[in-house]
């Protein structure tokens, strides 16, 4: 989550799926609540760090898009989707593609 915020669409769900086999059935609801709580705190910390313009390693944050020349866009991204104002149309396309996959599944 800290290095690539958009790698997992739902990090809570992914982590709970990985942890589920290690907990008995009667403890899974508690495990679910604990994971959701701590990942919400982690998300808040990442959001605060994002506002500074740098990641946790001290690297400057950059837009997720590529320029016409094939180099990464160097503009500061929006925290919601990782694209700068010039590349917001790519974020909308990503959301549409995700919606199509969910509907098809």
DSSP file (Angstrom, degrees, kcal/mol; ACC not computed):
  #  RESIDUE AA STRUCTURE BP1 BP2  ACC     N-H-->O    O-->H-N    N-H-->O    O-->H-N    TCO  KAPPA ALPHA  PHI   PSI    X-CA   Y-CA   Z-CA
    1    1 A X              0   0    0      0, 0.0     6,-0.1     0, 0.0     5,-0.0   0.000 360.0 360.0 360.0 -38.3    0.0    0.0    0.0
    2    2 A X        +     0   0    0      1,-0.2    54,-0.4     2,-0.1     3,-0.2   0.849 360.0  35.2 -73.1 -32.4    2.8    2.4    0.9
    3    3 A X  S    S+     0   0    0      1,-0.3     2,-0.3    52,-0.1    -1,-0.2   0.854 135.1  16.2 -92.0 -36.0    4.7    2.0   -2.4
    4    4 A X    >   -     0   0    0      1,-0.1     3,-1.6     4,-0.0     4,-0.4  -0.792  63.8-174.9-140.0  95.2    1.9    1.5   -4.9
    5    5 A X  T 3  S+     0   0    0     -2,-0.3     3,-0.2     1,-0.3    -1,-0.1   0.717  83.5  48.5 -64.2 -23.7   -1.4    2.6   -3.5
    6    6 A X  T 3  S+     0   0    0      1,-0.2    -1,-0.3     4,-0.0     3,-0.0   0.287  80.9  94.9-104.0  10.0   -3.4    1.4   -6.6
    7    7 A X  S <  S+     0   0    0     -3,-1.6     2,-0.5     1,-0.1    -1,-0.2   0.935  89.6  41.6 -67.0 -45.8   -1.9   -2.1   -6.9
    8    8 A X        -     0   0    0     -4,-0.4     3,-0.4    -3,-0.2    -1,-0.1  -0.890  69.5-155.9-102.7 129.2   -4.7   -3.7   -4.9
    9    9 A X  S    S+     0   0    0     -2,-0.5     2,-0.3     1,-0.3    -1,-0.2   0.903  95.1  15.2 -67.0 -39.6   -8.2   -2.5   -5.6
   10   10 A X     >  +     0   0    0      1,-0.1     4,-1.9    -3,-0.1    -1,-0.3  -0.771  68.2 178.8-136.4  89.0   -9.3   -3.6   -2.1
   11   11 A X  H  > S+     0   0    0     -3,-0.4     4,-2.5    -2,-0.3     5,-0.2   0.836  81.7  57.2 -64.0 -32.5   -6.3   -4.3    0.2
   12   12 A X  H  > S+     0   0    0      1,-0.2     4,-2.4     2,-0.2    -1,-0.2   0.940 108.1  46.7 -62.2 -46.2   -8.5   -5.2    3.2
   13   13 A X  H  > S+     0   0    0      1,-0.2     4,-2.1     2,-0.2    -2,-0.2   0.903 112.4  50.2 -63.0 -42.3  -10.2   -7.9    1.2
   14   14 A X  H  X S+     0   0    0     -4,-1.9     4,-1.6     1,-0.2    -1,-0.2   0.921 112.4  46.5 -63.4 -44.6   -6.9   -9.3   -0.1
   15   15 A X  H  X S+     0   0    0     -4,-2.5     4,-2.1     1,-0.2    -2,-0.2   0.900 110.9  51.7 -66.7 -40.6   -5.3   -9.4    3.4
   16   16 A X  H  X S+     0   0    0     -4,-2.4     4,-2.1     1,-0.2    -1,-0.2   0.896 107.7  53.1 -64.0 -39.4   -8.3  -11.1    5.0
   17   17 A X  H  < S+     0   0    0     -4,-2.1     4,-0.4     1,-0.2    -1,-0.2   0.886 111.3  46.7 -61.9 -37.5   -8.3  -13.8    2.3
   18   18 A X  H  < S+     0   0    0     -4,-1.6     3,-0.3     1,-0.2    -2,-0.2   0.848 117.5  42.1 -72.7 -33.3   -4.7  -14.5    3.1
   19   19 A X  H >< S+     0   0    0     -4,-2.1     3,-2.0     1,-0.2     4,-0.3   0.731  90.5  87.4 -85.7 -23.1   -5.2  -14.6    6.8
   20   20 A X  G >< S+     0   0    0     -4,-2.1     3,-1.5     1,-0.3    -1,-0.2   0.816  82.5  56.4 -50.6 -42.7   -8.5  -16.5    6.9
   21   21 A X  G 3  S+     0   0    0     -4,-0.4    -1,-0.3    -3,-0.3    -2,-0.1   0.726 102.5  58.0 -65.5 -17.8   -6.9  -20.0    7.0
   22   22 A X  G <  S+     0   0    0     -3,-2.0     2,-0.4    -4,-0.1    -1,-0.3   0.443  99.4  66.0 -92.3   0.4   -4.9  -19.2   10.1
   23   23 A X  S <  S-     0   0    0     -3,-1.5     5,-0.1    -4,-0.3     2,-0.0  -0.954  84.0-115.3-124.0 141.4   -7.9  -18.3   12.3
   24   24 A X    >>  -     0   0    0     -2,-0.4     3,-1.5     1,-0.1     4,-0.7  -0.298  36.7-105.3 -67.4 160.1  -10.7  -20.6   13.6
   25   25 A X  G >4 S+     0   0    0      1,-0.3     3,-0.9     2,-0.2     4,-0.4   0.854 118.6  55.1 -56.6 -39.2  -14.2  -19.8   12.3
   26   26 A X  G 34 S+     0   0    0      1,-0.2    -1,-0.3     2,-0.1     4,-0.2   0.661 110.6  46.3 -73.7 -13.1  -15.4  -18.2   15.6
   27   27 A X  G <> S+     0   0    0     -3,-1.5     4,-2.3     1,-0.1    -1,-0.2   0.444  87.6  88.5-103.4  -2.8  -12.5  -15.7   15.5
   28   28 A X  H <X S+     0   0    0     -3,-0.9     4,-2.5    -4,-0.7     5,-0.1   0.843  83.9  53.5 -70.0 -32.6  -12.7  -14.6   11.9
   29   29 A X  H  > S+     0   0    0     -4,-0.4     4,-2.0     2,-0.2    -1,-0.2   0.903 111.7  46.4 -67.1 -38.8  -15.2  -11.8   12.5
   30   30 A X  H  > S+     0   0    0     -4,-0.2     4,-2.4     2,-0.2    -2,-0.2   0.922 112.3  50.3 -66.5 -43.6  -12.9  -10.3   15.1
   31   31 A X  H  X S+     0   0    0     -4,-2.3     4,-2.6     1,-0.2    -2,-0.2   0.898 109.3  52.6 -59.5 -41.8   -9.9  -10.8   12.8
   32   32 A X  H  X S+     0   0    0     -4,-2.5     4,-2.5     1,-0.2    -1,-0.2   0.918 109.9  47.6 -60.0 -46.1  -11.9   -9.0   10.1
   33   33 A X  H  X S+     0   0    0     -4,-2.0     4,-2.3     2,-0.2    -2,-0.2   0.897 112.4  49.2 -64.0 -41.2  -12.6   -6.1   12.3
   34   34 A X  H  X S+     0   0    0     -4,-2.4     4,-2.5     2,-0.2     5,-0.2   0.926 112.1  47.8 -65.7 -44.9   -9.0   -5.8   13.4
   35   35 A X  H  X S+     0   0    0     -4,-2.6     4,-2.4     1,-0.2     5,-0.3   0.929 112.5  48.9 -62.5 -45.8   -7.7   -5.9    9.9
   36   36 A X  H  X S+     0   0    0     -4,-2.5     4,-1.7    -5,-0.2    -1,-0.2   0.903 112.0  49.8 -61.0 -41.2  -10.2   -3.3    8.7
   37   37 A X  H  X S+     0   0    0     -4,-2.3     4,-1.9     2,-0.2    -2,-0.2   0.949 114.5  42.1 -62.7 -50.3   -9.3   -1.0   11.6
   38   38 A X  H  X S+     0   0    0     -4,-2.5     4,-2.2     1,-0.2    -2,-0.2   0.845 113.7  51.1 -72.0 -33.0   -5.6   -1.1   11.1
   39   39 A X  H  X S+     0   0    0     -4,-2.4     4,-2.3    -5,-0.2    -1,-0.2   0.829 107.8  54.0 -72.0 -29.6   -5.8   -0.8    7.3
   40   40 A X  H  X S+     0   0    0     -4,-1.7     4,-2.0    -5,-0.3    -2,-0.2   0.906 109.8  47.8 -66.2 -40.9   -8.0    2.2    7.7
   41   41 A X  H  X S+     0   0    0     -4,-1.9     4,-2.1     2,-0.2    -2,-0.2   0.906 111.9  49.6 -64.1 -41.3   -5.3    3.8   10.0
   42   42 A X  H  X S+     0   0    0     -4,-2.2     4,-2.4     1,-0.2    -2,-0.2   0.894 109.0  52.5 -64.0 -39.5   -2.6    2.9    7.4
   43   43 A X  H  X S+     0   0    0     -4,-2.3     4,-2.3     1,-0.2    -1,-0.2   0.892 108.4  50.5 -64.0 -39.6   -4.7    4.5    4.7
   44   44 A X  H  X S+     0   0    0     -4,-2.0     4,-2.3     2,-0.2    -1,-0.2   0.914 110.8  48.9 -63.0 -43.2   -5.1    7.7    6.7
   45   45 A X  H  X S+     0   0    0     -4,-2.1     4,-2.3     2,-0.2    -2,-0.2   0.896 111.8  48.8 -64.1 -40.4   -1.3    7.8    7.2
   46   46 A X  H  X S+     0   0    0     -4,-2.4     4,-2.5     2,-0.2    -1,-0.2   0.899 110.0  52.1 -66.0 -39.8   -0.7    7.2    3.5
   47   47 A X  H  X S+     0   0    0     -4,-2.3     4,-1.5     2,-0.2    -2,-0.2   0.917 110.7  47.4 -62.4 -43.6   -3.2   10.0    2.6
   48   48 A X  H  X S+     0   0    0     -4,-2.3     4,-0.7     1,-0.2    -2,-0.2   0.907 113.5  48.1 -63.4 -41.9   -1.3   12.4    5.0
   49   49 A X  H >X>S+     0   0    0     -4,-2.3     3,-0.9     1,-0.2     5,-0.9   0.873 106.9  57.5 -65.6 -36.9    2.0   11.4    3.5
   50   50 A X  H ><5S+     0   0    0     -4,-2.5     3,-1.3     1,-0.3    -1,-0.2   0.860  98.8  59.8 -61.5 -37.3    0.6   11.8    0.0
   51   51 A X  H 3<5S+     0   0    0     -4,-1.5    -1,-0.3     1,-0.3    -2,-0.2   0.749  96.6  61.4 -65.4 -23.6   -0.3   15.4    0.7
   52   52 A X  H <<5S-     0   0    0     -3,-0.9    -1,-0.3    -4,-0.7    -2,-0.2   0.709 110.3-121.8 -75.4 -19.2    3.3   16.2    1.4
   53   53 A X  T <<5S+     0   0    0     -3,-1.3     8,-2.6    -4,-0.5     2,-0.3   0.451  81.2  89.2  92.9   1.1    4.3   15.2   -2.2
   54   54 A X  B   < -A   60   0A   0     -5,-0.9    -1,-0.3     6,-0.3    -2,-0.2  -0.953  69.8-127.5-131.3 150.1    6.7   12.5   -1.2
   55   55 A X    >   -     0   0    0      4,-2.8     3,-1.6    -2,-0.3   -52,-0.1  -0.216  43.7 -88.2 -84.5-176.7    6.4    8.8   -0.4
   56   56 A X  T 3  S+     0   0    0    -54,-0.4   -53,-0.1     1,-0.3    -1,-0.1   0.730 127.7  55.7 -68.1 -22.0    7.6    7.1    2.7
   57   57 A X  T 3  S-     0   0    0      2,-0.1    -1,-0.3   -54,-0.0     3,-0.1   0.481 121.2-106.3 -87.2  -3.1   11.1    6.5    1.2
   58   58 A X  S <  S+     0   0    0     -3,-1.6     2,-0.2     1,-0.3    -2,-0.1   0.522  73.8 140.4  90.9   6.6   11.4   10.3    0.5
   59   59 A X        -     0   0    0      1,-0.1    -4,-2.8    -5,-0.0    -1,-0.3  -0.599  59.3-106.9 -83.0 144.5   10.9   10.0   -3.3
   60   60 A X  B     -A   54   0A   0     -2,-0.2    -6,-0.3    -6,-0.2     2,-0.2  -0.490  36.3-117.5 -69.4 135.9    8.9   12.6   -5.0
   61   61 A X        -     0   0    0     -8,-2.6     2,-0.3    -2,-0.2    -1,-0.1  -0.521  34.8-169.6 -74.9 141.1    5.4   11.4   -6.1
   62   62 A X        -     0   0    0     -2,-0.2    12,-0.2    14,-0.1    14,-0.2  -0.908  29.5 -89.7-130.1 158.0    4.7   11.3   -9.8
   63   63 A X        -     0   0    0     12,-1.2    20,-0.2    10,-0.4    10,-0.2  -0.265  31.6-127.9 -60.2 151.2    1.7   10.8  -11.9
   64   64 A X  S    S+     0   0    0     18,-1.9    19,-0.1     8,-0.1    -1,-0.1   0.599  80.5  91.7 -78.1 -12.7    0.9    7.2  -13.0
   65   65 A X  S    S-     0   0    0     17,-0.2     8,-2.5     7,-0.1     2,-0.3  -0.310  71.0-128.0 -85.5 165.5    0.7    8.1  -16.7
   66   66 A X  B     -B   72   0B   0      6,-0.2     6,-0.2    -2,-0.1    -2,-0.1  -0.854  22.9-123.8-108.3 147.8    3.3    8.2  -19.4
   67   67 A X    >   -     0   0    0      4,-3.4     3,-1.5    -2,-0.3    -1,-0.1  -0.246  34.7 -96.2 -80.6 176.0    4.0   11.2  -21.6
   68   68 A X  T 3  S+     0   0    0      1,-0.3    -1,-0.1     2,-0.1    -2,-0.0   0.795 126.1  57.3 -63.6 -27.9    3.8   11.1  -25.4
   69   69 A X  T 3  S-     0   0    0      2,-0.1    -1,-0.3     1,-0.0     3,-0.1   0.517 121.2-107.9 -81.6  -4.8    7.6   10.7  -25.5
   70   70 A X  S <  S+     0   0    0     -3,-1.5     2,-0.3     1,-0.3    -2,-0.1   0.578  79.6 123.4  90.7  10.6    7.3    7.5  -23.3
   71   71 A X  S    S-     0   0    0      1,-0.1    -4,-3.4     0, 0.0    -1,-0.3  -0.731  71.2 -93.2-100.3 154.0    8.7    9.0  -20.1
   72   72 A X  B     -B   66   0B   0     -2,-0.3    -6,-0.2    -6,-0.2     2,-0.2  -0.387  44.3-106.7 -64.7 140.4    6.8    9.0  -16.8
   73   73 A X        -     0   0    0     -8,-2.5   -10,-0.4   -10,-0.2    -1,-0.1  -0.477  25.8-156.9 -65.5 135.6    4.8   12.2  -16.1
   74   74 A X        +     0   0    0    -12,-0.2    -1,-0.1    -2,-0.2     2,-0.1   0.394  52.5 113.8 -98.8   1.6    6.5   14.2  -13.5
   75   75 A X  S    S-     0   0    0      1,-0.1   -12,-1.2   -13,-0.1     2,-0.3  -0.359  78.7 -95.1 -76.1 156.0    3.5   16.2  -12.2
   76   76 A X        -     0   0    0    -14,-0.2     9,-0.3     1,-0.1   -14,-0.1  -0.539  45.8-132.9 -70.6 126.0    2.1   15.8   -8.7
   77   77 A X        -     0   0    0     -2,-0.3     2,-0.3     7,-0.1     7,-0.3  -0.321  16.4-105.3 -80.6 162.9   -0.8   13.3   -8.8
   78   78 A X    >>  -     0   0    0      5,-1.9     4,-2.6     1,-0.1     3,-0.6  -0.694  27.8-130.3 -81.0 137.0   -4.2   13.6   -7.2
   79   79 A X  T 34 S+     0   0    0     -2,-0.3    -1,-0.1     1,-0.2    -2,-0.0   0.766 100.1  63.2 -63.2 -25.2   -4.5   11.5   -4.1
   80   80 A X  T 34 S-     0   0    0      1,-0.1    -1,-0.2     3,-0.1    -3,-0.0   0.887 127.9  -1.2 -68.7 -39.2   -7.8    9.9   -5.2
   81   81 A X  T <4 S-     0   0    0     -3,-0.6    -2,-0.2     2,-0.2    -1,-0.1   0.505  90.6-113.6-135.2  -7.0   -6.5    8.1   -8.3
   82   82 A X  S  < S+     0   0    0     -4,-2.6   -18,-1.9     1,-0.3     2,-0.4   0.547  76.6 115.9  85.6   6.7   -2.8    8.9   -8.8
   83   83 A X        -     0   0    0     -5,-0.3    -5,-1.9   -20,-0.2    -1,-0.3  -0.868  62.9-124.1-110.5 145.4   -3.2   10.9  -12.0
   84   84 A X    >   -     0   0    0     -2,-0.4     3,-1.2    -7,-0.3     4,-0.2  -0.246  40.1 -93.6 -74.6 171.2   -2.3   14.6  -12.4
   85   85 A X  G >  S+     0   0    0     -9,-0.3     3,-0.9     1,-0.3     4,-0.2   0.829 125.9  56.1 -57.9 -31.7   -4.9   17.0  -13.7
   86   86 A X  G 3  S+     0   0    0      1,-0.2    -1,-0.3     2,-0.1     3,-0.3   0.755 112.3  41.5 -71.6 -22.9   -3.7   16.6  -17.3
   87   87 A X  G X> S+     0   0    0     -3,-1.2     3,-1.4     1,-0.2     4,-0.9   0.121  74.3 113.9-113.3  20.9   -4.3   12.8  -17.2
   88   88 A X  H <>  +     0   0    0     -3,-0.9     4,-1.9     1,-0.3     3,-0.3   0.795  69.3  68.3 -61.9 -27.5   -7.6   12.6  -15.3
   89   89 A X  H 3> S+     0   0    0     -3,-0.3     4,-1.6     1,-0.2    -1,-0.3   0.810  95.4  55.9 -62.6 -28.1   -9.2   11.2  -18.4
   90   90 A X  H <> S+     0   0    0     -3,-1.4     4,-2.1     2,-0.2    -1,-0.2   0.857 103.9  53.1 -70.6 -35.0   -7.1    8.0  -17.9
   91   91 A X  H  X S+     0   0    0     -4,-0.9     4,-2.3    -3,-0.3    -2,-0.2   0.902 107.5  51.1 -65.5 -40.9   -8.5    7.6  -14.4
   92   92 A X  H  X S+     0   0    0     -4,-1.9     4,-2.0     1,-0.2    -1,-0.2   0.893 109.6  50.4 -63.6 -38.5  -12.0    7.8  -15.8
   93   93 A X  H  X S+     0   0    0     -4,-1.6     4,-2.5     2,-0.2    -2,-0.2   0.888 108.8  52.2 -66.4 -38.8  -11.1    5.1  -18.4
   94   94 A X  H  X S+     0   0    0     -4,-2.1     4,-2.4     2,-0.2    -2,-0.2   0.914 109.5  49.3 -61.5 -43.2   -9.7    2.9  -15.6
   95   95 A X  H  X S+     0   0    0     -4,-2.3     4,-2.1     1,-0.2    -2,-0.2   0.891 111.3  49.2 -64.8 -39.3  -12.9    3.2  -13.6
   96   96 A X  H  X S+     0   0    0     -4,-2.0     4,-2.2     2,-0.2    -2,-0.2   0.923 111.1  49.3 -65.9 -43.6  -15.0    2.3  -16.6
   97   97 A X  H  X S+     0   0    0     -4,-2.5     4,-2.0     1,-0.2    -2,-0.2   0.901 111.2  50.0 -62.2 -40.8  -12.8   -0.8  -17.4
   98   98 A X  H  X S+     0   0    0     -4,-2.4     4,-2.2     1,-0.2    -1,-0.2   0.897 109.5  51.6 -64.5 -39.7  -13.1   -1.9  -13.7
   99   99 A X  H  X S+     0   0    0     -4,-2.1     4,-2.4     1,-0.2    -1,-0.2   0.905 108.7  50.9 -63.9 -41.4  -16.9   -1.5  -13.9
  100  100 A X  H  X S+     0   0    0     -4,-2.2     4,-2.3     1,-0.2    -1,-0.2   0.893 109.6  49.8 -64.0 -39.1  -17.1   -3.6  -17.0
  101  101 A X  H  X S+     0   0    0     -4,-2.0     4,-1.8     2,-0.2    -1,-0.2   0.918 111.6  48.5 -65.9 -42.9  -15.0   -6.4  -15.5
  102  102 A X  H  < S+     0   0    0     -4,-2.2    -2,-0.2     1,-0.2    -1,-0.2   0.909 112.9  47.3 -64.8 -42.1  -17.3   -6.4  -12.4
  103  103 A X  H  < S+     0   0    0     -4,-2.4    -1,-0.2     1,-0.2    -2,-0.2   0.892 112.4  50.2 -66.4 -39.1  -20.5   -6.5  -14.4
  104  104 A X  H  <        0   0    0     -4,-2.3    -1,-0.2     1,-0.3    -2,-0.2   0.818 360.0 360.0 -69.7 -29.9  -19.1   -9.3  -16.6
  105  105 A X     <        0   0    0     -4,-1.8    -1,-0.3    -5,-0.1    -2,-0.2   0.466 360.0 360.0 -79.3 360.0  -18.1  -11.4  -13.6
